[in-house]
């Protein structure tokens, strides 16, 4: 029964935190399953990709209805991020689990550092009313290259790739942050699915782990979206940085064979 | 993240795609939820070994309400949704006289198909 509670509560927390902080749940799902339940890292990545794809499909629908996401740009970049995710999936099956753990620890540390540096202005920009039609993207070739990088990160680490795609579209391609976040949100389903297919075909997805995790993450993400306007994100972000730092250390310990 | 305060006039492929995504995502979560209920009623732990995906046996397992079958169906639906989304976009953009966007969408479907082949090729 403890396993059930842990997996559902963990999935809910990953969904709520991910939704509130604008991250896919993957960055929490993988450590939750691996460090908390002892599930092999590669299986955790496979489960995470399906969870991320499911929640991204739902959030993508909201972004498209609101007009915030640029569907044409999403489709263009998806071509590259999907290819990258397939390559990432293949890399993940070729890498030793310790290397995967080391890469994940680096990802956790990177996200924690970016959250420390993130300014409050970002959050207000995201909640603005700008739409995808207001500003066309530029530097498409760089965007395509970044799309491949985001896809590889997704396929190797079980994340949506938004951590690469949002800054890429915002800072390199010149899109307003809200449009970049929304367009990335639409793209993630295709990116995660492309990687997820490699894991599915190679037997890297555990259905008994997936079902409760996906249910928890989905409900958590919906709840997070509803409570977001009433939550003080500064406190939440500080708490999250501590959690990410702790998880990074544990994951590093795993990479070094200490746990 | 998912809340949209202002709804501008969005038409064409975007709306059709949004409808497909939201309904499909909900259906997949219902399937996962049903799998969880069946696991609980059958005293199956999430850490128990699950049967692998067997497409030939899947219909029979679904009729027998085996939790793994429902979870596999939910997984298949999640993975099929983006492909369906691309299909709806391709049709929508082609109808609106935007062949370039339709071709890009078709190329992405092709890339995903390559992913299936690559995955199968790497299976031991």
Interface residues (C-beta under 8 A of the other chain):
Chain A: X3 X4 X7 X18 X19 X20 X22 X37 X39 X50 X53 X54 X55 X57 X58 X59 X60 X61 X62 X63 X64 X65 X66 X67 X68 X69 X71 X72 X75 X76 X78 X79 X82 X83 X85 X86 X89 X90 X93 X127 X129 X131 X181 X185 X189 X190 X193 X194 X195 X196 X197 X198 X199 X200 X201 X202 X203 X205 X206 X207 X208 X209 X210 X211 X212 X213 X214 X215 X218 X221 X222 X224 X225 X226 X228 X229
Chain B: X1 X2 X3 X4 X5 X6 X7 X8 X9 X10 X13 X14 X15 X17 X18 X19 X20 X21 X22 X24 X25 X26 X28 X29 X32 X33 X35 X36 X39 X40 X44 X45 X46 X47 X48 X50 X52 X53 X67 X68 X70 X71 X72 X74 X75 X78 X79 X81 X82 X83 X85 X86 X89 X93 X98 X101 X104 X105 X107 X108 X111 X112 X114 X115 X116 X118 X119 X120 X122 X123
